[in-house]
Amino acid sequence: MADITLPATPARNTGLLAAVSAVFRHRLLSHGKVRLALLILIPIFALTILAPVLPIQKPLETNLRAMMQFPSIEHVFGTDKMGRDIFSRTLAGVQVSIMVGFSVASIALVFGMVLGTLTGFYGGLIDRAIMTVVDIFLAFPSLLLAIGLVSVMGTGIVPVILAISLADVPRFIRLQRSQVLSLRSRAFIDAARTVDASQYWLMTRHIVPNTIAAMLVAASIAAANAILVEASLSFLGLGIMPPQPSLGNIVRDGQTYLEQAWWISTLPGVVILLIAVGLHFLSDGVRELLDPRSR
């Protein structure tokens, strides 16, 4: 049979990079929720990146003569019971949160898209086997499942990332599978099959590009949730362990001193809230921009 060039679907016209670039240049920065998210996130992330060169005390450096000091110019977030600077420790904790959040989102996105595409496109035994495992994982709340997995794998940043990822991947698989099931019966897929398009071609050129937008939004939400779960695990003593700073264990260390030194727990807690709110605003704004039904 003679080679036939398949017609481009809407998702293939410009390619993923060109589409993302166009959205960013023309509409992303003009969207209210996205601008609010960037207004919240950029200062926090910029301070986190610049933390090593800022004229502040090191996160693990103690100063017993500056114990439990109220927030001031010298110590913006005050100090704790060992004279450690809460601001520098908070920035170090944000570094951990960013690493955990975006690592979890990346792992869940990749595995969710691969396995979800296979289950939705092929069906049959592959679909039943994978979705049985997915349903078992989804039977548990994500935080409870993460607690159980960390208890088995141990504490530390790598076990925390793996535990939260394993708790999130099933949701990504189910989301991707539902999109593939909807797309594989569309007219442009049937048209591609009539010209003997291979299954690999259908998945990589037609199915996956049309699911990326929703999966990217889900990934941004997963990053925010992963930051909250990591903080919760560290608060419970199951995540990042001292002396390495984490937003969760900083809040835990200060809960005993809430009456006389409220800033130890409160200010890092506010940072956790701002990061989570900023990422949710960002994901909501991107969803509205990429979904024609929201415009």
Residue, then its C-alpha position, 0 to 999 in steps of 0.5 A: m500500500a502506498d505511503i499516505t501522509l496522515p492529516a494533522t490533528p488540532a493538537r499536532n498543528t503547532g506542537l507541544l512546545a509551540a502551543v505552550s509558548a504561545v499560551f505563555r506569551h499571549r494569555l498566561l501573564s494576562h490572566g488574573k489568577v496566574r498573576l496572583a499566583l506568580l506574585i505569591l510564588i516568585p518572591i518565595f522562590a527567589l529568596t529560596i534560590l538566593a538564600p546561600v548568598l543572603p546576609i543571614q545566619k546559616p540554617l544549622e548555626t546556633n547562637l545561645r545568646a540569641m535564644m527565642q528572639f522576637p522577629s526583628i531586622e536582624h532575624v526577620f522570623g525571629t529565633d528558636k530555643m537554640g538561637r537558630d534563625i527561623f527565616s534561614r531555616t524556613l528558606a531551607g525548608v522551602q528548598v526541600s518542599i520544592m524538591v519534593g513537590f516537583s519531583v512527585a509531580s514529575i514522577a506521577l505525570v510520567f508514570g500516570m501518562v504511560l500506564g494510563t495510556l496503555t490501559g485505556f488504549y489496549g484494554g483487556l488483560i492489561d487494563r484489568a491488571i493495572m486498574t485492579v492495583v490502582d483501585i487497591f491504592l485508591a481505597f486509602p486516603s493519600l496521606l494515610l497511604a503515604i504514612g504507611l509507605v514511609s513507615v516501611m521505607g524509612t525517613g528521609i527525602v528520597p523515601v518521602i518522594l517515593a511514598i507520596s509518588l506511589a500515593d499519587v500515581p494511581r490518580f494520574i493513571r485513572l485520569q489519563r485512562s478516562q481521557v484515552l477512553s474518550l479519545r479513542s472513539r473520536a472521529f479523527i482516530d477512526a479516520a487515522r485507522t482507515v489509512d492503516a495508522s499504527q497503534y504507536w502512531l495513534m498513541t504518540r501523535h493523536i492520543v497523548p498530545n490531546t491529554i497533556a493539558a489536563m495532565l499538566v493541570a493535575a501535576s501542578i495540583a499534585a505538586a501543591n498537595a505533595i508539599l502539604v503531605e511532606a509538611s504533614l509527614s515531617f510534622l508527625g516525625l515521619g518525613i524529613m528528620p532534624p537537623q535537616p530543616s523542613l517546614g513541617n519539622i520547624v512547625r513541630d519544634g515550635q508548637t511547645y512554645l506557641e504562647q511565648a514564641w508564636w513566631i517559630s511555628t506561625l511564620p513557617g506555617v504561613v509560608i506553607l499556606l502561601i505556597a499551596v495557595g499560589l500553586h492552586f491559583l496557578s493550576d486553576g489559571v492554567r486550566e482555564l486557559l487550556d480548557p476552551r469550555s472555561r473561556 
